Amino acid sequence: MKKMLFAFAVVLFFGSMSALPVRAEEVKQEEGFTELNQIMVANEAVEAKETPANSGKTVITYESGASVFVIGETKDGWYKVSYQDKEGYVKKSALTMQEFDVEGIDKEFQESEAEGKLVIEEVERYRAEAKRSRIWGIVIVLLVVGIFATGIISTTRIEKEKKKIIDLDKED
């Protein structure tokens, strides 16, 4: 058991040591980069380049007015963008901030919420009506069965009485 724990500790130690140089390289790569994670709008038709340079290979093309997801900003005037697992760089001057009408969005959410409440109330009303209909259906079936049972019982009693009378007449 002690040997297994020692082996596990050795593997864990060397595994963490091998990851350290990679992490240091990643930090060096990210210097001069600010994370943003926001949506912007393309001012014109624009091409996202593989590297933050005009001579870079085009990896993504945006039309004028297209929404662009910006994941970061470089110090030298480029936005890092992302689209369908592709990343590229676009000049800052080609994009502007997406304007949101917060009051309009709030109003739309309130209207949607009110509509949702109405739908829920309507569904609950429908369920209550369906339940009442089932109950009344059962009551009507029971009444009909009761009427038939009463008719059958009274008919059999009448027949028994008639038979008794006939039997008494025969004896006389």
One Martini backbone bead per residue (centre of mass of N, CA, C, O) as a GRO file, in nm:
protein
  172
    1MET     BB    1   0.058   0.063  -0.021
    2LYS     BB    2   0.304   0.253   0.006
    3LYS     BB    3   0.404   0.214  -0.286
    4MET     BB    4   0.154   0.331  -0.425
    5LEU     BB    5   0.166   0.613  -0.298
    6PHE     BB    6   0.450   0.681  -0.397
    7ALA     BB    7   0.390   0.650  -0.700
    8PHE     BB    8   0.168   0.860  -0.712
    9ALA     BB    9   0.340   1.100  -0.612
   10VAL     BB   10   0.547   1.092  -0.841
   11VAL     BB   11   0.352   1.131  -1.076
   12LEU     BB   12   0.232   1.396  -0.976
   13PHE     BB   13   0.493   1.561  -0.966
   14PHE     BB   14   0.586   1.522  -1.267
   15GLY     BB   15   0.323   1.622  -1.395
   16SER     BB   16   0.340   1.915  -1.278
   17MET     BB   17   0.621   1.987  -1.396
   18SER     BB   18   0.544   1.958  -1.704
   19ALA     BB   19   0.323   2.201  -1.693
   20LEU     BB   20   0.480   2.463  -1.627
   21PRO     BB   21   0.604   2.557  -1.902
   22VAL     BB   22   0.336   2.593  -2.049
   23ARG     BB   23   0.217   2.812  -1.865
   24ALA     BB   24   0.440   3.020  -1.916
   25GLU     BB   25   0.384   3.051  -2.219
   26GLU     BB   26   0.092   3.144  -2.197
   27VAL     BB   27   0.151   3.407  -2.044
   28LYS     BB   28   0.332   3.533  -2.263
   29GLN     BB   29   0.111   3.538  -2.487
   30GLU     BB   30  -0.096   3.732  -2.304
   31GLU     BB   31   0.060   3.969  -2.332
   32GLY     BB   32  -0.120   4.248  -2.432
   33PHE     BB   33  -0.403   4.121  -2.331
   34THR     BB   34  -0.758   4.178  -2.333
   35GLU     BB   35  -1.041   4.074  -2.197
   36LEU     BB   36  -1.400   4.085  -2.301
   37ASN     BB   37  -1.672   3.958  -2.401
   38GLN     BB   38  -1.832   4.088  -2.672
   39ILE     BB   39  -2.055   4.273  -2.872
   40MET     BB   40  -2.021   4.375  -3.210
   41VAL     BB   41  -2.004   4.596  -3.500
   42ALA     BB   42  -1.976   4.612  -3.833
   43ASN     BB   43  -1.904   4.888  -4.035
   44GLU     BB   44  -1.788   4.681  -4.242
   45ALA     BB   45  -1.642   4.495  -4.449
   46VAL     BB   46  -1.460   4.220  -4.291
   47GLU     BB   47  -1.141   4.075  -4.206
   48ALA     BB   48  -1.015   3.809  -4.036
   49LYS     BB   49  -0.711   3.746  -3.902
   50GLU     BB   50  -0.469   3.528  -3.790
   51THR     BB   51  -0.315   3.793  -3.743
   52PRO     BB   52  -0.212   4.115  -3.619
   53ALA     BB   53  -0.226   4.167  -3.956
   54ASN     BB   54  -0.273   4.256  -4.285
   55SER     BB   55  -0.097   3.997  -4.397
   56GLY     BB   56  -0.285   3.802  -4.300
   57LYS     BB   57  -0.483   3.542  -4.296
   58THR     BB   58  -0.803   3.469  -4.379
   59VAL     BB   59  -1.074   3.332  -4.156
   60ILE     BB   60  -1.291   3.574  -4.148
   61THR     BB   61  -1.612   3.702  -4.267
   62TYR     BB   62  -1.770   4.025  -4.261
   63GLU     BB   63  -2.042   4.207  -4.273
   64SER     BB   64  -2.214   4.475  -4.274
   65GLY     BB   65  -2.364   4.471  -3.947
   66ALA     BB   66  -2.237   4.251  -3.807
   67SER     BB   67  -2.202   4.035  -3.556
   68VAL     BB   68  -1.933   4.043  -3.307
   69PHE     BB   69  -1.721   3.834  -3.122
   70VAL     BB   70  -1.534   3.960  -2.857
   71ILE     BB   71  -1.242   3.834  -2.665
   72GLY     BB   72  -1.033   4.075  -2.737
   73GLU     BB   73  -0.733   4.293  -2.679
   74THR     BB   74  -0.485   4.471  -2.815
   75LYS     BB   75  -0.233   4.714  -2.796
   76ASP     BB   76  -0.215   4.742  -3.138
   77GLY     BB   77  -0.536   4.764  -3.251
   78TRP     BB   78  -0.683   4.479  -3.183
   79TYR     BB   79  -0.928   4.234  -3.228
   80LYS     BB   80  -1.046   3.942  -3.085
   81VAL     BB   81  -1.217   3.686  -3.258
   82SER     BB   82  -1.526   3.477  -3.276
   83TYR     BB   83  -1.621   3.187  -3.499
   84GLN     BB   84  -1.686   2.877  -3.506
   85ASP     BB   85  -1.393   2.798  -3.377
   86LYS     BB   86  -1.281   3.073  -3.473
   87GLU     BB   87  -0.990   3.285  -3.494
   88GLY     BB   88  -0.927   3.648  -3.495
   89TYR     BB   89  -0.832   3.968  -3.647
   90VAL     BB   90  -0.942   4.311  -3.586
   91LYS     BB   91  -0.974   4.620  -3.639
   92LYS     BB   92  -1.097   4.862  -3.438
   93SER     BB   93  -1.224   5.052  -3.666
   94ALA     BB   94  -1.437   4.813  -3.770
   95LEU     BB   95  -1.562   4.846  -3.477
   96THR     BB   96  -1.857   4.860  -3.269
   97MET     BB   97  -2.064   4.905  -3.032
   98GLN     BB   98  -2.333   4.754  -2.899
   99GLU     BB   99  -2.658   4.863  -2.894
  100PHE     BB  100  -2.883   4.874  -2.615
  101ASP     BB  101  -3.229   4.856  -2.529
  102VAL     BB  102  -3.312   4.824  -2.213
  103GLU     BB  103  -3.605   4.922  -2.196
  104GLY     BB  104  -3.710   4.746  -2.429
  105ILE     BB  105  -3.629   4.476  -2.307
  106ASP     BB  106  -3.791   4.502  -2.047
  107LYS     BB  107  -4.066   4.531  -2.185
  108GLU     BB  108  -4.055   4.261  -2.336
  109PHE     BB  109  -4.032   4.084  -2.082
  110GLN     BB  110  -4.298   4.176  -1.953
  111GLU     BB  111  -4.480   4.083  -2.184
  112SER     BB  112  -4.393   3.786  -2.177
  113GLU     BB  113  -4.478   3.737  -1.886
  114ALA     BB  114  -4.777   3.805  -1.923
  115GLU     BB  115  -4.831   3.591  -2.139
  116GLY     BB  116  -4.746   3.351  -1.965
  117LYS     BB  117  -4.964   3.390  -1.748
  118LEU     BB  118  -5.206   3.356  -1.938
  119VAL     BB  119  -5.141   3.072  -2.027
  120ILE     BB  120  -5.147   2.942  -1.749
  121GLU     BB  121  -5.438   3.019  -1.681
  122GLU     BB  122  -5.566   2.872  -1.923
  123VAL     BB  123  -5.465   2.589  -1.855
  124GLU     BB  124  -5.595   2.574  -1.574
  125ARG     BB  125  -5.885   2.615  -1.672
  126TYR     BB  126  -5.893   2.369  -1.859
  127ARG     BB  127  -5.836   2.158  -1.640
  128ALA     BB  128  -6.082   2.223  -1.464
  129GLU     BB  129  -6.293   2.161  -1.684
  130ALA     BB  130  -6.207   1.868  -1.734
  131LYS     BB  131  -6.264   1.773  -1.446
  132ARG     BB  132  -6.564   1.848  -1.439
  133SER     BB  133  -6.644   1.674  -1.681
  134ARG     BB  134  -6.567   1.403  -1.555
  135ILE     BB  135  -6.751   1.420  -1.312
  136TRP     BB  136  -7.020   1.453  -1.471
  137GLY     BB  137  -6.990   1.193  -1.628
  138ILE     BB  138  -7.000   1.006  -1.383
  139VAL     BB  139  -7.273   1.098  -1.272
  140ILE     BB  140  -7.442   1.023  -1.522
  141VAL     BB  141  -7.371   0.726  -1.530
  142LEU     BB  142  -7.482   0.660  -1.247
  143LEU     BB  143  -7.773   0.749  -1.302
  144VAL     BB  144  -7.832   0.556  -1.534
  145VAL     BB  145  -7.769   0.300  -1.381
  146GLY     BB  146  -7.978   0.350  -1.157
  147ILE     BB  147  -8.227   0.353  -1.337
  148PHE     BB  148  -8.192   0.071  -1.456
  149ALA     BB  149  -8.186  -0.078  -1.186
  150THR     BB  150  -8.464   0.012  -1.095
  151GLY     BB  151  -8.618  -0.104  -1.333
  152ILE     BB  152  -8.530  -0.398  -1.296
  153ILE     BB  153  -8.622  -0.438  -1.005
  154SER     BB  154  -8.921  -0.357  -1.047
  155THR     BB  155  -8.978  -0.567  -1.264
  156THR     BB  156  -8.912  -0.820  -1.095
  157ARG     BB  157  -9.123  -0.764  -0.876
  158ILE     BB  158  -9.369  -0.763  -1.056
  159GLU     BB  159  -9.326  -1.050  -1.163
  160LYS     BB  160  -9.343  -1.188  -0.888
  161GLU     BB  161  -9.630  -1.090  -0.820
  162LYS     BB  162  -9.769  -1.216  -1.064
  163LYS     BB  163  -9.684  -1.504  -1.001
  164LYS     BB  164  -9.827  -1.523  -0.728
  165ILE     BB  165 -10.110  -1.468  -0.836
  166ILE     BB  166 -10.119  -1.704  -1.030
  167ASP     BB  167 -10.067  -1.923  -0.819
  168LEU     BB  168 -10.319  -1.859  -0.646
  169ASP     BB  169 -10.528  -1.906  -0.873
  170LYS     BB  170 -10.457  -2.206  -0.918
  171GLU     BB  171 -10.532  -2.304  -0.629
  172ASP     BB  172 -10.841  -2.216  -0.656
   0.00000   0.00000   0.00000
